[in-house]
């Protein structure tokens, strides 16, 4: 899994920038006759910690893995770290931005992006329906957890 570093200005006026490190989840992209299917690996994430946003032609996936030890326990040695995931996909014209389904089970987020009606009637294009980078209404509430 790759990592991405984002910098953002701290809220302290002229204070130095903080670095945020995100893991870039591995993804599979599959085309069916009526939709594009994205599968992303988000090991350790909980359904409630996943955010999907569709904005300005982009689908952004973010998730966080909570600390594994909480409460009054004293950590003697730590190698397991909290993880933050982020990946952005640029959607093409053939994706219906109003029709998206998602489900999360066993550390895999599956997002179904339905094709527009005109795309369903046309043969598969030679260009990518969307592209992805290593770095969109929120549809996280529609996630279905399956055990």
GROMACS elastic network, one bead per residue, 0.5 to 0.9 nm:
[ bonds ]
;  ai    aj funct       b0    kb
    1    23     6  0.66232   500
    1    24     6  0.61579   500
    1    25     6  0.62509   500
    1    26     6  0.64151   500
    2    22     6  0.85478   500
    2    23     6  0.58270   500
    2    24     6  0.52240   500
    2    25     6  0.74216   500
    2    26     6  0.82617   500
    2   134     6  0.83217   500
    3    21     6  0.66963   500
    3    22     6  0.55595   500
    3    24     6  0.54847   500
    3    25     6  0.87819   500
    3    85     6  0.87914   500
    3   134     6  0.82641   500
    3   135     6  0.88696   500
    4    20     6  0.83071   500
    4    21     6  0.57563   500
    4    22     6  0.50966   500
    4    23     6  0.61618   500
    4    24     6  0.65816   500
    4    86     6  0.82715   500
    4   134     6  0.68032   500
    4   135     6  0.62784   500
    5    19     6  0.65222   500
    5    20     6  0.57244   500
    5    22     6  0.62329   500
    5    23     6  0.87552   500
    5   135     6  0.83862   500
    6    18     6  0.84803   500
    6    19     6  0.58224   500
    6    20     6  0.51712   500
    6    21     6  0.63281   500
    6    22     6  0.77015   500
    6   135     6  0.83171   500
    7    17     6  0.62188   500
    7    18     6  0.57474   500
    7    20     6  0.60646   500
    7    21     6  0.86379   500
    8    17     6  0.56160   500
    8    18     6  0.58035   500
    8    19     6  0.67457   500
    8    20     6  0.78052   500
    9    12     6  0.81747   500
    9    13     6  0.82542   500
    9    14     6  0.84390   500
    9    15     6  0.76789   500
    9    16     6  0.70898   500
    9    18     6  0.65012   500
   10    13     6  0.70925   500
   10    14     6  0.79952   500
   10    15     6  0.61892   500
   10    16     6  0.67250   500
   10    17     6  0.55487   500
   10    18     6  0.61918   500
   11    14     6  0.84052   500
   11    15     6  0.76308   500
   12    15     6  0.51825   500
   12    16     6  0.83392   500
   13    16     6  0.88157   500
   14    17     6  0.87131   500
   15    18     6  0.89081   500
   20    84     6  0.88290   500
   21    83     6  0.84996   500
   21    84     6  0.72940   500
   21    85     6  0.86907   500
   22    83     6  0.71439   500
   22    84     6  0.50441   500
   22    85     6  0.51147   500
   22    86     6  0.59436   500
   22    87     6  0.88030   500
   22   135     6  0.80610   500
   23    83     6  0.69648   500
   23    84     6  0.60500   500
   23    86     6  0.64581   500
   23    87     6  0.84777   500
   23   135     6  0.89739   500
   24    84     6  0.86998   500
   24    85     6  0.57554   500
   24    86     6  0.56281   500
   24    87     6  0.58168   500
   24   134     6  0.61695   500
   24   135     6  0.70464   500
   25    40     6  0.60315   500
   25    41     6  0.54851   500
   25    42     6  0.63298   500
   25    43     6  0.89469   500
   25    85     6  0.63630   500
   25    86     6  0.70303   500
   25    87     6  0.67957   500
   25   134     6  0.87809   500
   26    39     6  0.82489   500
   26    40     6  0.56903   500
   26    41     6  0.55955   500
   26    42     6  0.83239   500
   27    38     6  0.66695   500
   27    39     6  0.53961   500
   27    41     6  0.65978   500
   28    37     6  0.78805   500
   28    38     6  0.57107   500
   28    39     6  0.51660   500
   28    40     6  0.66949   500
   29    36     6  0.68751   500
   29    37     6  0.56354   500
   29    39     6  0.66583   500
   30    35     6  0.84643   500
   30    36     6  0.56830   500
   30    38     6  0.65848   500
   30    39     6  0.84884   500
   31    34     6  0.79917   500
   31    35     6  0.61354   500
   31    37     6  0.62603   500
   32    35     6  0.52677   500
   32    36     6  0.61234   500
   32    37     6  0.76070   500
   33    36     6  0.84328   500
   33   115     6  0.83684   500
   33   120     6  0.65429   500
   33   124     6  0.85697   500
   34   113     6  0.88040   500
   34   114     6  0.60294   500
   34   115     6  0.56024   500
   34   116     6  0.83426   500
   34   117     6  0.85987   500
   34   119     6  0.83487   500
   34   120     6  0.58888   500
   35    95     6  0.79716   500
   35   112     6  0.64299   500
   35   113     6  0.54557   500
   35   116     6  0.86797   500
   35   120     6  0.84585   500
   36    95     6  0.80490   500
   36   111     6  0.82534   500
   36   112     6  0.59187   500
   36   113     6  0.51185   500
   36   114     6  0.62682   500
   36   115     6  0.71072   500
   36   129     6  0.84142   500
   37   110     6  0.69424   500
   37   111     6  0.57949   500
   37   113     6  0.62984   500
   37   114     6  0.84999   500
   38   109     6  0.78679   500
   38   110     6  0.56180   500
   38   111     6  0.50205   500
   38   112     6  0.64361   500
   38   113     6  0.79192   500
   39   108     6  0.64512   500
   39   109     6  0.55839   500
   39   111     6  0.64383   500
   39   112     6  0.88548   500
   40   107     6  0.83820   500
   40   108     6  0.55764   500
   40   109     6  0.51233   500
   40   110     6  0.65671   500
   40   111     6  0.83769   500
   41   107     6  0.60051   500
   41   109     6  0.65129   500
   42    45     6  0.57411   500
   42    46     6  0.87223   500
   42    63     6  0.74024   500
   42    64     6  0.87331   500
   42    65     6  0.87144   500
   42    85     6  0.73120   500
   42   106     6  0.88459   500
   42   107     6  0.50442   500
   42   108     6  0.58124   500
   42   109     6  0.68927   500
   43    46     6  0.87691   500
   43    65     6  0.81582   500
   43   106     6  0.78828   500
   43   108     6  0.73337   500
   44    64     6  0.83176   500
   44    65     6  0.56394   500
   44    66     6  0.81223   500
   44    83     6  0.83783   500
   44   106     6  0.89721   500
   44   107     6  0.64660   500
   45    48     6  0.83573   500
   45    49     6  0.65216   500
   45    50     6  0.73506   500
   45    63     6  0.64324   500
   45    64     6  0.58892   500
   45    66     6  0.74979   500
   45    83     6  0.85107   500
   45    84     6  0.88788   500
   45    85     6  0.89729   500
   45   107     6  0.66524   500
   46    49     6  0.53544   500
   46    50     6  0.69393   500
   46    63     6  0.80837   500
   46    64     6  0.78284   500
   46    65     6  0.70760   500
   46    66     6  0.83793   500
   46   104     6  0.86365   500
   46   107     6  0.80505   500
   47    50     6  0.55700   500
   47    51     6  0.88670   500
   47    63     6  0.86165   500
   47   103     6  0.87807   500
   47   104     6  0.65004   500
   47   105     6  0.83703   500
   47   109     6  0.89234   500
   47   140     6  0.82228   500
   47   143     6  0.72514   500
   47   144     6  0.82227   500
   47   145     6  0.68767   500
   48    51     6  0.81843   500
   48    63     6  0.88089   500
   48   140     6  0.79966   500
   48   141     6  0.84782   500
   48   143     6  0.89392   500
   49    62     6  0.81488   500
   49    63     6  0.53887   500
   49    64     6  0.56526   500
   49    65     6  0.74198   500
   49    66     6  0.84994   500
   49   140     6  0.89231   500
   50    61     6  0.73200   500
   50    62     6  0.57840   500
   50    64     6  0.69657   500
   50   109     6  0.89449   500
   50   140     6  0.64378   500
   50   143     6  0.88698   500
   51    60     6  0.79164   500
   51    61     6  0.58597   500
   51    62     6  0.50993   500
   51    63     6  0.61219   500
   51   136     6  0.88008   500
   51   138     6  0.69627   500
   51   139     6  0.75536   500
   51   140     6  0.53855   500
   51   141     6  0.87579   500
   52    59     6  0.69448   500
   52    60     6  0.57437   500
   52    62     6  0.65732   500
   52    63     6  0.87876   500
   52   136     6  0.60263   500
   52   137     6  0.84847   500
   52   138     6  0.55361   500
   52   139     6  0.56075   500
   52   140     6  0.53885   500
   53    58     6  0.78426   500
   53    59     6  0.56569   500
   53    60     6  0.52405   500
   53    61     6  0.67556   500
   53    62     6  0.86461   500
   53   137     6  0.60943   500
   53   139     6  0.65666   500
   53   140     6  0.79607   500
   54    57     6  0.67877   500
   54    58     6  0.56220   500
   54    60     6  0.66123   500
   54    97     6  0.74372   500
   54   137     6  0.58704   500
   54   138     6  0.67481   500
   54   139     6  0.80627   500
   55    58     6  0.53061   500
   55    59     6  0.66830   500
   55    60     6  0.80626   500
   55   137     6  0.74390   500
   56    59     6  0.86004   500
   56    90     6  0.88506   500
   56   136     6  0.74221   500
   57    89     6  0.85778   500
   57    90     6  0.59489   500
   57    91     6  0.53086   500
   57    92     6  0.73423   500
   57    93     6  0.86465   500
   57    97     6  0.80392   500
   57   136     6  0.78979   500
   58    88     6  0.66126   500
   58    89     6  0.55484   500
   58    91     6  0.55699   500
   58    92     6  0.89346   500
   58   130     6  0.88947   500
   58   136     6  0.59564   500
   59    87     6  0.83675   500
   59    88     6  0.56560   500
   59    89     6  0.50684   500
   59    90     6  0.63385   500
   59    91     6  0.69559   500
   60    86     6  0.71942   500
   60    87     6  0.58334   500
   60    89     6  0.63084   500
   60    90     6  0.86227   500
   60   135     6  0.86288   500
   60   136     6  0.53749   500
   61    85     6  0.76420   500
   61    86     6  0.55465   500
   61    87     6  0.53499   500
   61    88     6  0.62724   500
   61    89     6  0.84273   500
   61   136     6  0.80447   500
   62    84     6  0.73076   500
   62    85     6  0.52700   500
   62    87     6  0.67258   500
   62    88     6  0.87358   500
   63    83     6  0.82692   500
   63    84     6  0.57831   500
   63    85     6  0.50063   500
   63    86     6  0.67220   500
   64    82     6  0.74335   500
   64    83     6  0.57547   500
   64    85     6  0.61547   500
   64    86     6  0.89672   500
   65    68     6  0.83291   500
   65    81     6  0.85532   500
   65    82     6  0.53795   500
   65    83     6  0.50982   500
   65    84     6  0.63241   500
   65    85     6  0.83964   500
   66    69     6  0.87606   500
   66    81     6  0.88234   500
   66    82     6  0.57908   500
   66    83     6  0.75500   500
   67    70     6  0.68600   500
   67    80     6  0.84355   500
   67    81     6  0.70357   500
   67    82     6  0.53586   500
   67    83     6  0.86316   500
   68    80     6  0.76983   500
   68    81     6  0.80763   500
   68    82     6  0.76739   500
   69    72     6  0.89353   500
   69    73     6  0.70966   500
   69    74     6  0.86451   500
   69    75     6  0.76020   500
   70    73     6  0.65618   500
   70    74     6  0.89603   500
   71    74     6  0.86689   500
   75    78     6  0.67657   500
   78    81     6  0.75328   500
   86   134     6  0.77797   500
   86   135     6  0.59755   500
   87   132     6  0.76976   500
   87   133     6  0.66728   500
   87   134     6  0.55812   500
   88   131     6  0.87411   500
   88   132     6  0.59063   500
   88   133     6  0.55489   500
   88   134     6  0.66309   500
   88   135     6  0.56473   500
   88   136     6  0.89619   500
   89   130     6  0.66764   500
   89   131     6  0.55809   500
   89   133     6  0.60732   500
   89   134     6  0.86293   500
   89   135     6  0.88409   500
   90   129     6  0.87675   500
   90   130     6  0.52281   500
   90   131     6  0.50067   500
   90   132     6  0.57729   500
   90   133     6  0.77635   500
   91    94     6  0.79712   500
   91    95     6  0.65368   500
   91    97     6  0.85896   500
   91   129     6  0.65088   500
   91   131     6  0.65687   500
   91   132     6  0.84651   500
   92    95     6  0.60719   500
   92   128     6  0.76011   500
   92   131     6  0.77861   500
   93    96     6  0.79080   500
   93   115     6  0.89352   500
   93   116     6  0.80237   500
   93   119     6  0.87071   500
   93   129     6  0.71278   500
   93   130     6  0.83028   500
   94   114     6  0.85923   500
   94   115     6  0.55328   500
   94   116     6  0.53811   500
   94   117     6  0.84200   500
   94   118     6  0.77615   500
   94   119     6  0.55069   500
   94   120     6  0.86137   500
   94   129     6  0.61313   500
   94   130     6  0.84958   500
   95    98     6  0.88056   500
   95    99     6  0.85518   500
   95   113     6  0.63871   500
   95   114     6  0.59984   500
   95   116     6  0.54992   500
   95   119     6  0.80981   500
   95   129     6  0.72522   500
   95   130     6  0.82379   500
   96    99     6  0.56217   500
   96   100     6  0.77068   500
   96   113     6  0.68815   500
   96   114     6  0.55717   500
   96   115     6  0.53112   500
   96   117     6  0.82695   500
   97   100     6  0.68422   500
   97   113     6  0.75590   500
   97   114     6  0.79234   500
   97   115     6  0.87407   500
   97   116     6  0.85766   500
   98   114     6  0.86235   500
   99   112     6  0.84643   500
   99   113     6  0.66206   500
   99   114     6  0.58748   500
   99   115     6  0.84629   500
  100   111     6  0.71106   500
  100   112     6  0.56761   500
  100   114     6  0.63351   500
  100   139     6  0.76425   500
  100   142     6  0.89440   500
  101   110     6  0.82433   500
  101   111     6  0.57763   500
  101   112     6  0.50197   500
  101   113     6  0.68043   500
  101   114     6  0.83633   500
  101   139     6  0.78727   500
  101   142     6  0.68661   500
  101   143     6  0.74759   500
  102   109     6  0.71246   500
  102   110     6  0.55131   500
  102   112     6  0.60856   500
  102   113     6  0.87835   500
  102   139     6  0.77545   500
  102   140     6  0.76597   500
  102   142     6  0.63619   500
  102   144     6  0.68543   500
  103   108     6  0.83675   500
  103   109     6  0.59547   500
  103   110     6  0.53493   500
  103   111     6  0.66837   500
  103   112     6  0.87961   500
  103   140     6  0.89968   500
  103   142     6  0.75681   500
  103   145     6  0.61104   500
  103   146     6  0.76569   500
  104   107     6  0.68691   500
  104   108     6  0.57360   500
  104   110     6  0.62231   500
  104   111     6  0.87498   500
  104   143     6  0.62692   500
  104   144     6  0.59682   500
  104   145     6  0.51321   500
  104   146     6  0.66955   500
  105   108     6  0.55397   500
  105   109     6  0.67476   500
  105   110     6  0.84132   500
  105   144     6  0.80602   500
  105   145     6  0.56379   500
  105   146     6  0.51433   500
  105   147     6  0.63218   500
  106   109     6  0.84847   500
  106   145     6  0.89534   500
  106   146     6  0.79827   500
  106   147     6  0.73553   500
  109   143     6  0.87340   500
  114   117     6  0.89980   500
  115   118     6  0.80746   500
  115   119     6  0.59248   500
  115   120     6  0.62734   500
  116   119     6  0.52011   500
  116   120     6  0.64674   500
  117   120     6  0.51385   500
  117   121     6  0.67312   500
  118   121     6  0.54027   500
  118   122     6  0.65031   500
  119   122     6  0.52168   500
  119   123     6  0.76606   500
  119   124     6  0.78709   500
  119   125     6  0.87270   500
  120   123     6  0.77068   500
  120   124     6  0.85512   500
  122   125     6  0.79139   500
  124   127     6  0.86568   500
  125   128     6  0.73123   500
  125   129     6  0.77724   500
  126   129     6  0.89772   500
  127   130     6  0.86230   500
  128   131     6  0.65947   500
  132   135     6  0.86090   500
  136   139     6  0.83477   500
  138   141     6  0.73805   500
  138   142     6  0.89286   500
  139   142     6  0.55340   500
  139   143     6  0.73840   500
  140   143     6  0.54570   500
  141   144     6  0.83623   500
